[in-house]
Every structure is written in C-alpha cells, then in structure tokens.
C-alpha cells in the first residue's frame, strides 16, 4: 500500500496545533483506554452492533479514527485498514489486532492509493479540524459503490456528557465540534457525496435487562422521541455517477394464468440497453400460459425469450428464480397483467443507468389511475404501508407494492448473500427486495407510472388475507431493522 499526502497544500499552523493537541491527548489516553471501555461497554457494544448491521463481513473497510481497533476487528473485514492521529493508539491497535493494518496519520492528511467498500468515521467528528478536507480525502479512496458511515453525538446530550465527565463516568476528551447531521450532509455534498439515510440511535447507553432493548429498539424510533437519542448516523455514497456504458437488461415476468397477456407482453416490451432478454417464470397455471410462452419463443427467434417453470410458490419465489437465471447486468420485474405499461421500462432503465437511483421502485400513487384499476381499500392500504415502510427504510417510499422494480445484478447478489438475516419471509418479493436494499443502503428512488385496470383474468391478491400478512411483515421488518441491531 502506498500512502501519500493530498496534493501539495500548505499546512495551516492552526491545523497542525489542533492535530498535535488531539494526538497528545490520545497518546496519554491509550494507557487507560481499556479501563474506560470496560466501564462503558454497553455503549461500545451498541456501536459495534449497529455497524455490523450496516457492514457485511468480508468487505474492505477503512476506519478513520480507529483508536484501539476494536470496532474494525468486530466487523471481520477481508481487508481492514485503521488510521489514527495518535501513535500510541496505533501501537495499541496493532498489539490487539495483528491481523489488521494500522497507520498513524490525521484524516485531513491521509490518502491511500486504494479504494474501499466501506469507510467508517466512528466518534471522530468531534475531534476533526477540517471535515470537508477529510471527506474529500475519503472520496479519493471510494469507488462508485462505496458507503461512508458517520456517527457522532447529539447536541442535546452536550450538558449530560459534560456532567458525566465531571462525575468521572466518562473520560474528559478534547471535543471541539458539535455538528448536526445537516452540517455533515452539507459537508459531504461539498466533497461529492450524497446522504442515503440519516437516523438517530441509542437512547439509553447503559445495560439494564430488557429496558435497554426496549428503549433503544422501540422508544428511540417513536416520532418526537427519536430526537432525544445520544447519537446520530449518516450513511452516504458517492454522488450521482452515471454509468460509462449502457447496460444489458434481463426482464423477469412472473406469470400464472396469464395466457391471454403473453403475446401482448412480447409485442409491447421494448429492447433495452446493449442487449435484453425476456424471462417468463410460469407458476403452476391452470390455463395454457406455458404453452403460449413456448409459441411466442418459436414465433420470435430474433429475441431472447426464456421460459422457466416454478417449483415453489408465490411471486417472490418466481422473481428469485428468474433473477437466478438472468444473464444480464440490469434486472427488471414486469407484472404479467400489464397494469404497469412495459413502455415505461425505459424510465426505470435511465433512472439507474444515469445514476439517479441504485434501486428504481415503481410508484402507482402519483398520477391518476384508470377507473377500476385499484379499489379504495387497496389505495388506503398502499398509502398506509408506504408510510410505515418509509419510516422503517429511512428513505421515502410512496408505493411499496408496485410490482415493477429495477436494480443492478451486483446489488441484487449482495441482497441475496445477506438474505439469511431476514429469511424467506415474503411471498410477494417486494419486501424482500426493499428491506434488503435498505440494509445495503442502496438509494431507493420512486419512478411514477400510470396504473391501468387489468384486461385479462383475475387478480391473485386477497385484500384482507394479504393485508394481514403485510401487517405481520411490517412488524417483522421493524424487529429486524430497528430492534435487532441494538439488541445486545
């Protein structure tokens, strides 16, 4: 690994004095770090748990302000590099975690000639001298899929933190910055990053059986009370990065008893990108859906059209089967009832390829719908679940149940690798993808579509039975996304 300083910039004497002061403090603090960590073990365990939720094992991870290296080690990275301004803390980290690499440097003055999947700034913001320069340095070590995880203390806790220091419950540290999440978002934007999610975590940093989980996993996420949390978290990605080349496309069409729609799907679905394929997944139809797909394959030898027969049940299983057999770079879902027009697929394509979205999600609730397309209770239910899941995902989602969704295959594969965290819980497939995308901190963007009435066959949706199932999935998602990450 080659280290270098960011371009020849004259050093500010105030910066050098500040960094020397911080380094000197932590050089002395290294002797007592273990004792303080044990006294505040619950806080550190919560921070580690939240990071493990955000960052999968086996990634390449850079931590600026790595301290003793315990957090970096807890993430089990395939490549882990820790950077700290204190030489004594660096020595401590090397002793504790010889399998990782640690160097002594200030984040404002550090650049490596490699790129990382994740960059962590854990409790660093209060001690930095120049956050904009720090973020610009990080940008040079980030590829277009990198995620930056920043967390720090809320200003509301400033008096309590000072009181804890006075009472000897917390070490007295040279905190010089009390910035807000909004400040960090602006500074990230200046360095060519954009925030994917902003959240507040850790309402109660001490261990009390059951109460700690209740306060941090439930109460901390109640509107109006979340502002009282000790820490805020910002996850960011490099700003919009259009693809240098057009992408190839795989369009998956789950179909059951849709024989009358197959020819229209083939005729109306456009060729997209450098090449495209149409993958029909037939799910045990009682009509001749499969036979009609085979007729269309024979009729259109100029197109790549594929048929797979589903052995499992549910649309979610059909989507996973289709994605597993997809050959191309961009994955799309098109419902066979054509209530969303296939002519709208180029909008989804451009949203991802032009860098506006990592995950393009169809929204039927922007434009007026065709008469009879959706019953009142369905509209109400969609809006209710959209509000619920927007809160869960920490990104605005207007329509969770629109079947048309688009993402890169590499991002889907990351979701699939981490699927064991949620399990096989979703017969629809929508929430499997949305929850997985949220955990991967993909940027989810709604693409408005006009919703038409079905012209053939009958819907497979049961309003009340499936509504009850959606409520169960909302509760399940809350546990997995909010409670489990802080359950220690």
C-alpha positions as CSV (number, residue, x, y, z in Angstrom):
1,X,0.0,0.0,0.0
2,X,1.3,3.5,-0.9
3,X,0.4,6.4,1.3
4,X,0.6,10.0,0.2
5,X,-0.5,13.4,1.3
6,X,-3.3,15.1,-0.6
7,X,-1.8,17.4,-3.2
8,X,0.7,19.9,-2.1
9,X,-1.3,22.1,0.2
10,X,0.4,24.5,2.7
11,X,-0.2,23.3,6.2
12,X,-2.3,25.6,8.4
13,X,-0.5,26.3,11.7
14,X,-3.8,26.2,13.5
15,X,-4.5,22.8,12.0
16,X,-1.1,21.5,13.0
17,X,-1.5,22.8,16.5
18,X,-5.0,21.2,16.8
19,X,-4.0,17.8,15.5
20,X,-0.9,17.8,17.7
21,X,-3.1,18.6,20.7
22,X,-5.6,15.8,19.9
23,X,-2.7,13.3,19.2
24,X,-1.1,14.2,22.5
25,X,-4.3,13.6,24.4
26,X,-5.0,10.2,22.9
27,X,-1.3,9.2,23.4
28,X,-1.9,9.6,27.1
29,X,-5.4,8.2,27.0
30,X,-4.1,4.9,25.4
31,X,-2.9,3.7,28.9
32,X,-6.4,3.9,30.3
33,X,-8.4,3.1,27.2
34,X,-9.2,-0.5,28.3
35,X,-10.5,0.6,31.7
36,X,-12.8,3.2,30.2
37,X,-14.0,0.8,27.5
38,X,-15.0,-1.7,30.2
39,X,-16.8,0.9,32.2
40,X,-18.9,2.0,29.1
41,X,-19.0,-1.4,27.5
42,X,-22.7,-1.2,26.7
43,X,-22.2,1.9,24.6
44,X,-19.4,0.3,22.7
45,X,-21.3,-2.9,22.1
46,X,-24.2,-0.9,20.8
47,X,-22.0,1.0,18.4
48,X,-20.4,-2.3,17.2
49,X,-23.8,-3.9,16.7
50,X,-25.2,-1.1,14.6
51,X,-22.0,-1.1,12.4
52,X,-22.3,-4.9,12.0
53,X,-25.8,-4.4,10.8
54,X,-24.7,-1.8,8.2
55,X,-21.5,-3.5,7.1
56,X,-21.3,-7.2,6.0
57,X,-18.4,-9.4,6.9
58,X,-15.7,-9.8,4.3
59,X,-15.8,-6.3,2.9
60,X,-12.8,-4.0,2.6
61,X,-13.1,-1.4,5.3
62,X,-11.2,1.8,6.1
63,X,-11.7,3.4,9.6
64,X,-10.5,6.9,10.2
65,X,-10.0,7.5,13.9
66,X,-9.7,3.8,14.6
67,X,-8.4,4.1,18.2
68,X,-7.8,0.7,19.7
69,X,-9.0,-1.1,16.5
70,X,-11.8,-3.0,18.4
71,X,-14.6,-1.7,16.2
72,X,-12.7,-2.5,13.0
73,X,-11.9,-6.0,14.2
74,X,-15.6,-6.6,15.2
75,X,-16.6,-6.2,11.5
76,X,-14.3,-9.0,10.4
77,X,-13.2,-7.3,7.2
78,X,-11.4,-9.1,4.4
79,X,-9.2,-6.0,4.2
80,X,-9.1,-3.7,7.2
81,X,-7.1,-0.5,7.5
82,X,-7.2,1.7,10.6
83,X,-5.9,5.3,10.7
84,X,-5.5,7.3,13.9
85,X,-3.7,10.5,14.7
86,X,-2.3,9.0,17.9
87,X,0.8,6.9,17.6
88,X,0.2,5.2,21.0
89,X,-3.4,4.3,20.0
90,X,-2.0,2.9,16.7
91,X,0.5,0.8,18.7
92,X,-2.3,-0.5,21.0
93,X,-4.4,-1.4,18.0
94,X,-1.5,-3.3,16.4
95,X,-1.0,-5.3,19.6
96,X,-4.7,-6.2,20.0
97,X,-5.4,-6.9,16.3
98,X,-2.3,-8.0,14.5
99,X,-4.4,-9.4,11.6
100,X,-5.3,-5.9,10.6
101,X,-3.2,-2.9,9.4
102,X,-3.0,0.3,11.3
103,X,-1.1,3.6,10.5
104,X,-0.6,6.8,12.3
105,X,-2.0,9.8,10.4
106,X,-4.6,12.5,10.6
107,X,-7.6,12.0,8.4
108,X,-7.1,15.5,7.0
109,X,-3.6,14.5,5.8
110,X,-4.1,10.9,4.8
111,X,-4.7,9.3,1.4
112,X,-4.1,5.7,0.3
113,X,-3.8,4.6,-3.3
114,X,-6.6,2.1,-2.9
115,X,-10.4,2.1,-2.7
116,X,-12.6,0.7,0.0
117,X,-16.1,-0.8,0.1
118,X,-16.8,1.0,3.4
119,X,-15.3,3.9,5.3
120,X,-16.1,4.5,8.9
121,X,-15.9,7.7,11.0
122,X,-17.0,6.5,14.4
123,X,-17.0,9.2,17.1
124,X,-14.4,11.1,15.1
125,X,-16.4,14.2,14.1
126,X,-16.0,15.9,17.5
127,X,-12.2,15.9,17.2
128,X,-11.6,16.7,13.5
129,X,-10.2,20.0,12.4
130,X,-11.4,20.2,8.8
131,X,-14.2,17.8,7.9
132,X,-14.5,19.0,4.3
133,X,-10.9,18.1,3.6
134,X,-11.3,14.8,5.4
135,X,-14.4,13.9,3.3
136,X,-12.5,14.9,0.1
137,X,-9.7,12.6,1.0
138,X,-12.2,9.8,1.6
139,X,-13.8,10.5,-1.8
140,X,-10.4,9.7,-3.5
141,X,-10.4,6.3,-1.7
142,X,-14.0,5.5,-2.7
143,X,-15.4,3.6,-5.7
144,X,-18.9,4.2,-7.0
145,X,-20.4,1.6,-4.7
146,X,-18.6,2.7,-1.5
147,X,-20.6,3.6,1.6
148,X,-19.4,6.1,4.2
149,X,-20.8,5.6,7.7
150,X,-20.5,8.6,10.0
151,X,-21.8,8.9,13.6
152,X,-21.4,11.3,16.4
153,X,-23.1,12.8,19.5
154,X,-26.3,14.8,19.5
155,X,-26.0,18.4,20.8
156,X,-28.9,17.7,23.1
157,X,-26.6,15.4,25.1
158,X,-23.9,18.0,25.4
159,X,-24.8,19.0,29.0
160,X,-25.2,15.3,30.1
161,X,-21.8,14.4,28.5
162,X,-20.1,17.3,30.4
163,X,-21.8,16.2,33.6
164,X,-20.7,12.6,33.1
165,X,-17.1,13.8,32.6
166,X,-17.3,15.9,35.8
167,X,-18.6,12.9,37.7
168,X,-15.9,10.6,36.3
169,X,-18.4,8.4,34.5
170,X,-16.9,9.3,31.1
171,X,-13.3,10.3,30.2
172,X,-12.9,14.0,29.6
173,X,-12.0,14.3,25.9
174,X,-11.0,17.4,23.8
175,X,-14.3,17.7,22.0
176,X,-14.2,20.7,19.7
177,X,-17.1,20.2,17.3
178,X,-20.8,19.7,17.9
179,X,-22.0,19.4,14.4
180,X,-25.5,18.3,13.3
181,X,-26.5,15.7,10.8
182,X,-27.5,18.6,8.5
183,X,-24.0,20.0,8.8
184,X,-22.5,16.7,7.8
185,X,-24.8,16.3,4.9
186,X,-23.7,19.7,3.5
187,X,-20.0,18.9,4.1
188,X,-20.4,15.5,2.4
189,X,-22.1,17.2,-0.6
190,X,-19.2,19.6,-0.9
191,X,-16.9,16.5,-1.2
192,X,-19.1,14.9,-3.9
193,X,-21.1,12.5,-1.6
194,X,-24.8,12.3,-1.0
195,X,-26.6,11.0,2.1
196,X,-28.6,7.8,1.6
197,X,-30.0,7.7,5.1
198,X,-30.0,9.7,8.3
199,X,-31.0,8.1,11.6
200,X,-30.8,8.6,15.4
201,X,-29.8,5.7,17.6
202,X,-29.0,4.8,21.3
203,X,-31.5,6.4,23.7
204,X,-30.1,4.5,26.7
205,X,-26.3,3.7,26.7
206,X,-26.3,1.6,29.8
207,X,-27.2,-2.1,30.3
208,X,-30.5,-2.8,32.1
209,X,-32.0,-6.2,31.1
210,X,-35.0,-5.7,28.8
211,X,-35.2,-2.0,29.4
212,X,-32.1,-1.2,27.3
213,X,-33.6,-3.1,24.3
214,X,-37.0,-1.6,24.8
215,X,-35.6,2.0,24.9
216,X,-33.1,1.6,22.1
217,X,-35.1,-0.7,19.8
218,X,-38.7,0.7,20.2
219,X,-38.9,4.1,22.1
220,X,-35.9,5.5,20.2
221,X,-37.9,5.2,17.0
222,X,-41.1,6.9,18.1
223,X,-41.6,10.2,16.3
224,X,-40.7,13.1,18.6
225,X,-38.7,11.0,21.0
226,X,-36.0,9.9,18.5
227,X,-34.6,13.4,18.7
228,X,-33.5,12.6,22.3
229,X,-31.1,9.9,21.2
230,X,-27.5,10.1,22.1
231,X,-26.1,9.6,18.6
232,X,-27.0,10.4,15.0
233,X,-25.9,8.3,12.0
234,X,-25.4,9.3,8.4
235,X,-24.7,6.8,5.6
236,X,-23.5,8.3,2.4
237,X,-22.5,7.2,-1.1
238,X,-20.6,8.9,-3.9
239,X,-22.9,11.4,-5.7
240,X,-24.6,10.5,-8.9
241,X,-22.2,8.6,-11.1
242,X,-23.7,7.8,-14.5
243,X,-22.6,4.5,-16.0
244,X,-19.8,5.0,-18.5
245,X,-21.5,2.4,-20.8
246,X,-25.1,1.3,-21.4
247,X,-26.1,-1.9,-19.6
248,X,-27.6,-5.2,-20.7
249,X,-31.1,-6.0,-19.3
250,X,-32.9,-9.0,-18.1
251,X,-36.7,-8.6,-17.7
252,X,-38.4,-11.1,-15.4
253,X,-42.1,-11.7,-15.9
254,X,-43.8,-13.9,-13.2
255,X,-47.0,-15.3,-14.7
256,X,-49.8,-17.5,-13.5
257,X,-53.0,-17.9,-15.5
258,X,-52.0,-15.1,-17.9
259,X,-52.2,-16.9,-21.2
260,X,-54.1,-14.0,-22.8
261,X,-51.4,-11.5,-21.9
262,X,-48.2,-13.3,-23.2
263,X,-48.3,-12.2,-26.8
264,X,-49.0,-8.6,-25.8
265,X,-46.1,-8.7,-23.3
266,X,-43.7,-9.8,-26.1
267,X,-45.1,-7.3,-28.6
268,X,-45.0,-4.3,-26.2
269,X,-41.9,-4.9,-24.2
270,X,-39.0,-2.8,-25.7
271,X,-35.5,-4.0,-26.3
272,X,-33.3,-2.1,-23.8
273,X,-29.6,-1.4,-23.4
274,X,-26.9,-3.2,-25.2
275,X,-29.0,-6.4,-25.3
276,X,-32.0,-7.7,-23.4
277,X,-33.8,-10.9,-22.6
278,X,-37.4,-11.7,-21.5
279,X,-37.6,-14.3,-18.8
280,X,-41.1,-15.8,-18.1
281,X,-41.5,-17.7,-14.9
282,X,-44.7,-19.7,-15.0
283,X,-46.2,-20.6,-11.7
284,X,-48.5,-23.6,-12.0
285,X,-51.2,-22.1,-14.3
286,X,-54.4,-23.9,-15.0
287,X,-54.7,-22.3,-18.4
288,X,-52.1,-22.7,-21.2
289,X,-49.8,-19.9,-20.1
290,X,-46.7,-22.1,-20.5
291,X,-47.7,-23.3,-24.0
292,X,-48.3,-19.7,-25.1
293,X,-44.9,-18.6,-23.9
294,X,-43.4,-21.5,-25.9
295,X,-45.4,-20.4,-29.0
296,X,-44.0,-16.8,-28.6
297,X,-40.5,-18.2,-28.3
298,X,-41.0,-20.0,-31.6
299,X,-42.6,-17.0,-33.3
300,X,-39.8,-14.6,-32.3
301,X,-36.5,-16.3,-32.9
302,X,-34.9,-12.8,-33.2
303,X,-35.4,-12.2,-29.5
304,X,-34.0,-14.0,-26.5
305,X,-37.2,-15.2,-24.7
306,X,-36.8,-17.9,-22.0
307,X,-39.4,-19.9,-20.0
308,X,-38.8,-21.4,-16.5
309,X,-41.3,-23.4,-14.6
310,X,-41.7,-22.5,-11.0
311,X,-41.4,-25.3,-8.4
312,X,-42.0,-23.1,-5.4
313,X,-45.0,-20.9,-4.6
314,X,-45.6,-17.1,-4.7
315,X,-44.4,-14.2,-6.8
316,X,-41.3,-13.8,-4.6
317,X,-40.2,-17.3,-5.4
318,X,-40.8,-16.7,-9.1
319,X,-38.7,-13.5,-9.0
320,X,-35.8,-15.2,-7.3
321,X,-35.9,-18.0,-9.8
322,X,-35.9,-15.5,-12.7
323,X,-33.1,-13.5,-11.3
324,X,-31.0,-16.6,-10.6
325,X,-31.2,-17.5,-14.4
326,X,-30.7,-13.9,-15.6
327,X,-27.6,-13.3,-17.8
328,X,-27.5,-9.6,-17.9
329,X,-26.4,-6.6,-15.8
330,X,-29.7,-4.9,-15.0
331,X,-32.6,-6.8,-13.5
332,X,-36.2,-5.7,-14.0
333,X,-39.5,-7.1,-12.8
334,X,-42.6,-6.7,-15.0
335,X,-46.0,-7.9,-13.8
336,X,-47.8,-10.1,-16.4
337,X,-51.1,-8.3,-16.0
338,X,-49.6,-5.2,-17.7
339,X,-51.3,-2.9,-15.2
340,X,-47.9,-1.1,-15.4
341,X,-47.1,-0.4,-19.1
342,X,-44.0,-2.1,-20.4
343,X,-43.4,1.1,-22.4
344,X,-42.5,2.7,-19.0
345,X,-39.5,0.4,-18.5
346,X,-37.1,2.8,-20.3
347,X,-37.8,5.3,-17.5
348,X,-36.6,2.7,-14.9
349,X,-33.6,1.9,-17.1
350,X,-32.5,5.6,-17.3
351,X,-33.0,6.2,-13.6
352,X,-30.4,3.5,-12.8
353,X,-28.0,3.9,-15.7
354,X,-27.9,7.7,-15.4
355,X,-27.0,7.4,-11.7
356,X,-30.2,8.8,-10.1
357,X,-31.1,5.5,-8.3
358,X,-29.5,2.3,-7.2
359,X,-33.0,0.8,-6.9
360,X,-35.8,2.1,-9.1
361,X,-39.2,1.5,-7.5
362,X,-42.4,1.9,-9.4
363,X,-45.0,4.2,-7.8
364,X,-48.6,4.0,-8.9
365,X,-49.8,6.7,-6.4
366,X,-48.6,9.8,-8.2
367,X,-50.7,10.0,-11.3
368,X,-54.5,9.4,-11.5
369,X,-55.4,5.8,-12.0
370,X,-57.6,4.3,-14.7
371,X,-61.1,3.7,-13.5
372,X,-61.3,0.3,-11.7
373,X,-57.5,-0.2,-11.5
374,X,-57.4,-0.2,-7.7
375,X,-60.2,-0.3,-5.1
376,X,-60.5,2.3,-2.4
377,X,-59.3,-0.1,0.4
378,X,-56.3,-1.1,-1.7
379,X,-55.4,2.5,-2.2
380,X,-55.7,3.2,1.5
381,X,-53.7,0.1,2.4
382,X,-50.9,1.0,-0.1
383,X,-50.6,4.5,1.4
384,X,-50.6,3.1,4.9
385,X,-47.9,0.6,4.2
386,X,-45.9,3.2,2.2
387,X,-45.8,5.4,5.3
388,X,-44.9,2.5,7.6
389,X,-42.1,1.3,5.3
390,X,-40.7,4.8,4.6
391,X,-40.1,5.1,8.4
392,X,-38.6,1.6,8.5
393,X,-36.3,2.1,5.5
394,X,-35.3,5.6,6.4
395,X,-36.0,6.6,2.8
396,X,-39.2,8.0,1.3
397,X,-41.1,5.2,-0.5
398,X,-44.5,6.2,-1.9
399,X,-45.6,2.7,-3.2
400,X,-44.2,-0.5,-1.7
401,X,-46.4,-2.9,-3.6
402,X,-45.9,-1.8,-7.2
403,X,-44.5,-4.9,-8.9
404,X,-42.1,-3.0,-11.2
405,X,-38.6,-2.8,-9.6
406,X,-35.2,-2.4,-11.1
407,X,-31.6,-2.9,-9.8
408,X,-28.2,-4.0,-10.9
409,X,-27.5,-7.7,-10.7
410,X,-24.4,-7.0,-8.4
411,X,-26.7,-5.2,-5.9
412,X,-29.2,-8.0,-6.1
413,X,-26.5,-10.5,-5.4
414,X,-25.4,-8.5,-2.3
415,X,-29.0,-8.6,-1.1
416,X,-29.2,-12.4,-1.8
417,X,-26.0,-13.1,0.1
418,X,-27.4,-11.3,3.1
419,X,-30.9,-12.8,2.8
420,X,-30.3,-15.1,5.8
421,X,-30.7,-12.0,8.0
422,X,-34.3,-11.6,7.1
423,X,-35.0,-15.2,6.0
424,X,-37.5,-16.4,3.4
425,X,-40.5,-14.5,4.8
426,X,-42.0,-12.7,1.8
427,X,-44.3,-14.4,-0.7
428,X,-44.7,-11.2,-2.7
429,X,-41.0,-10.5,-3.2
430,X,-41.4,-6.7,-2.8
431,X,-40.3,-6.5,0.8
432,X,-37.5,-9.0,0.4
433,X,-36.0,-6.6,-2.1
434,X,-36.9,-3.3,-0.3
435,X,-35.7,-4.5,3.1
436,X,-32.5,-5.9,1.6
437,X,-31.9,-2.7,-0.4
438,X,-32.4,-0.7,2.7
439,X,-29.9,-2.8,4.7
440,X,-27.4,-2.5,1.8
441,X,-28.0,1.3,1.9
442,X,-28.9,1.4,-1.8
443,X,-30.5,4.7,-2.8
444,X,-34.2,3.8,-3.5
445,X,-35.9,6.2,-5.9
446,X,-39.6,6.1,-6.9
447,X,-40.4,6.2,-10.6
448,X,-44.0,7.3,-11.2
449,X,-46.1,5.2,-13.5
450,X,-49.7,5.2,-14.6
451,X,-51.7,2.3,-13.3
452,X,-54.2,0.6,-15.6
453,X,-57.0,-1.8,-15.0
454,X,-56.5,-5.5,-15.6
455,X,-57.8,-6.6,-19.0
456,X,-57.5,-10.3,-18.7
457,X,-58.0,-12.8,-15.9
458,X,-58.4,-12.1,-12.2
459,X,-56.0,-10.8,-9.6
460,X,-54.2,-13.2,-7.3
461,X,-54.3,-10.7,-4.4
462,X,-56.7,-11.3,-1.5
463,X,-57.3,-7.9,0.1
464,X,-57.8,-9.0,3.7
465,X,-55.7,-12.1,3.9
466,X,-52.7,-10.4,2.2
467,X,-53.4,-7.2,4.2
468,X,-53.0,-9.2,7.4
469,X,-49.8,-10.7,6.1
470,X,-48.4,-7.3,5.2
471,X,-49.1,-6.1,8.8
472,X,-47.1,-9.1,10.0
473,X,-44.2,-8.3,7.6
474,X,-44.2,-4.7,8.8
475,X,-43.8,-5.9,12.4
476,X,-41.1,-8.3,11.3
477,X,-39.3,-5.6,9.4
478,X,-39.4,-3.3,12.5
479,X,-37.8,-6.0,14.6
480,X,-35.1,-6.8,12.0
481,X,-34.3,-3.2,11.1
482,X,-34.8,-1.4,14.4
483,X,-34.7,-3.8,17.4
484,X,-32.3,-6.5,16.4
485,X,-29.4,-4.1,15.5
486,X,-29.4,-2.7,19.1
487,X,-30.2,-6.0,20.9
488,X,-27.1,-6.9,22.9
